[in-house]
Amino acid sequence: MKNILSSFEKKALRKKAYSLKPVVIIGQNGLTDAVLDEIDVSLNSHELIKIRIRGVNKNERYNICLKIEQKLKAELVYQIGFIKVFYRSKPEN
């Protein structure tokens, strides 16, 4: 079940994400289970994170973003070049 953010919410999140540094960098090994776990932990603690994807072409970056969205139920808020910003609300306890 995917949360769909409005354009107003995305704009506010994009503004918030501007000052963030990438917390996860996906390198030559691609999107491994360990990287997915790290992204999951980061989303649980921060809700809004930046990810840098290095060393792959545009189509592979797109596929990596789709996998993150599907497996972690996160939403891509913004992307520019190699930097992607993802959001997932914290699970309520």
Secondary structure as UniProt FT lines:
FT   HELIX           7..17
FT   TURN            18..19
FT   STRAND          24..26
FT   TURN            28..29
FT   HELIX           33..46
FT   STRAND          48..53
FT   HELIX           58..72
FT   STRAND          75..80
FT   TURN            81..82
FT   STRAND          83..87
//
